[in-house]
Amino acid sequence: MDELVPIFTGLFLVEPVIDKSISKFAISKHHITYHYSPGDPKMPSGIEEHDWSYIDHQGIYDDGEILASHVNILNPKVINSDGIEKANPNSGTVSWKCQRARYDDKKNLIGEESIPLHITWSSGDLPPVASGIRLKKCLSSNEGLDKNYRSIDSIYRKYDNNNGVSLNFKSLMENNNLNPKEYVDLDEYFKRIKLLRSTLNPIGIWRTFKAQPKDLGV
């Protein structure tokens, strides 16, 4: 059996579970990729495996195919594996970017690109990295910004004081073939972002994701 190879480092969300009436947590599949570099991914400065950090949601990206959170990571709110807050050289909100290795058609490494930190909630049939690439394009060039992106404040406001139905999600709902003026469609959209809304201020654990060499994808 091939030895597992480190693929990427990231901050993984945790999910509460009950095991024999005892509260525990499980590592979620949802995560913030920090450094994707098969064979040699790095942790941020001052961060070690199994440290904890808080996550600050900035916005929501939804083009009807991809649903993602745009996030930052808060420091020095870093907790080590013993539950003790540790000193960290970073302060405040970290402006890290996800670093992703780039390869040519022959799978030779040709460099790295920076992608905004994000959590992919759904990407349809596309690989999760597509959400980061689209988010980067949206934020850096304003392409689709009004249509596909909303600040995190918007998702607190389900209804509008004037007409009852909030238009904050108008274009995002239309991206999903829903009518923003219909209550039933608004409820349907809130089902779509339910998981995102329930984890607005989560804490995550730093992990290195590993896989067998045959499973490596670039």
N, C-alpha and C positions, 0 to 999 in steps of 0.2 A: 504494500500500500504506500502510495506517495506521501511524503511529508507535507503537511499543510504549509502554505506560503502566505505571508502577510500581504494583503491586497490594499487596504486603506485604513486610516485611522479616523475616528469620529466620535461624536458625542451622541450616545444612544439614549432614547427616551426609555423610561421604565413604566411598567404597568402593574397596578396592585392585583394581587391574587390571594385567595384564601385556601390554605392547605390544612385540613384537619382543624379548622376553626382558628388557625394561626395566620395572622396577616403577614404576607411576604410581598416580594416584588419579582417581576420577571422582566427580562430585557426585551424591549419592543423591537420589531423589525424596522420601525421608523427611526431615523437618525439624521444627524447633520454630518455630512462628510467633511473632514478637514483636509486630509492629504491622500489622494488616490495615486499610488505609485507602486504597482505590483512588484513585490520583492523588497522594497525599501521605503515604506511609508513612514513619515515622521510625525511625532507628537508636537504640539505647540511648546514654546519655551516655558519651562516651569510646570508643565503638566506631565503626570505619570499615569500609567495604566491603572484603571479603577478609581481615579480621582473623580469628583463630582463637580458639576458647574450648573449655574442657572441659565435659562434661555429666555431671551427677550424678543417677542414677536414684533416685527415691524410692519408687515403687510401680508396681503393674500393675493396670490396670482392664480387666475382661473380663466383659461381660454376655451373651456368646454371639453378639452382633451386632457389637459394637465391641471392638477390642483396642487398648489404648493404654498408653504409659508416662507416668507422672507424673514430671516432672523439675525440676531446678534447674540453673542455669548457674553455673560456678565462675569467680570472679575473685579476685585479679588475674592468674590464669593466662590472659592474653590475649596472643596472638602476632600480630605484624603480618604483612603479606604477604611480608616479607623473612625471616621466620623468627626475628625478634628479639622477645623478650618486652618488652612496653611498659608503661610506668607507666599505672595506671588509677585513677580516683578511687574506684571501688568496691573492696570487700575481702571476702574470704570467699565464702560462697555468696550469690548474688544472689537477692533475693526479688522479682524482676520478675514481672509478670503479662503474659499475652498481652492486648493491647488490640485489640478488634475493633469496627470501625464498625458502627453499627446504622442501619437505614433503615426508613421507613414503607412502606405498600403502593404508594406512588407513587415509591418509590426516592429519597426525599428523606432526607438525612442528619439523624438526630435525636439523635445522641450516640454514646458508646462504652461498651462493657462490658468488664470484666476477666474473664479466663478463666485458670485455672491453666496454667502452662507444661506442654506435653505433646508427645509424638510419637505420631501416629496410624499404627498398623501395618496396621490393617484396619478398614473401616467398612461393609462390605457394599455395599448400594445407596445408603447415606446419604452426604451430603457430609462431608468430613473434619472440618469444624467441629463436627459433632454430637458427636464424641468429647470435645471440650473442654467443651461445654455439659453433657454427662452427667457428666463428671468433676467439674465445678464443683458440680453439684447433689449429687453423692455426697459430696464432701468438706465442703461448707458446711452441709448439712442432715442428714448421716449417712444419707441415703436410699439404701439398697442398699449401705452401706459394708461390712457383714459378708459380704454375698452376692457383691458384684462387685469388691471391692478387696482387694489384699494388699500388704504392705510388700515392698520389694525383697529383704529377707533371705529371704523365703519361697521365692523361686525358686531359691535355691541348694540347698534341701533337697528332693531328689526322693523320698527314702525316709525312713520313720520307723523309729527303732530298735526300737520295740515290735512293730509288725506288718508291717514291710517296706514297706508302701505309705504314702506321706505323705498326710495329710489336709489339708495346708496349702491344697491346691487343690480341696478338696471342692466348694464351691459354684461355683467357676469352671468345674470340669469338668462339674458338673450343668447349668450354663448352656449348655454345648455338647453336652448329651445324652450325656455320658460317665460311666461308673461309676468313682468314685475308688478303689474297692477292687479294681479289676482292673488288673493290670500292663499288659496290652495297651492299655487305655484311657488309662492314665497316659502310656505312651509316645506315644500318639496326641496327647495334649494337649501334650506337650513338643515335638512336631513343630510344633504351632500357634505356640508361643512361641519357636521356635528362633532366629528372626532377632532377637527382642528380647533373648534371653539372650546372643547372640553379640556384642552391642553395648552391654554394660552400662556401660562406661567409655569412651565414644567421644569424639572431638574433632570439632568442627564448624567450618564456615567461614561467616562472615556474608555474606549475599547479599540483594539486592533482586530479588524475582520480578517479572517484567514480562510483559504480555500485550497483545494488541490490544484497543482499546476495545470492539469487538463481543463480546469474550469475557468482559467484566467480569460478575461475578456477585455479587449482594449478598444 
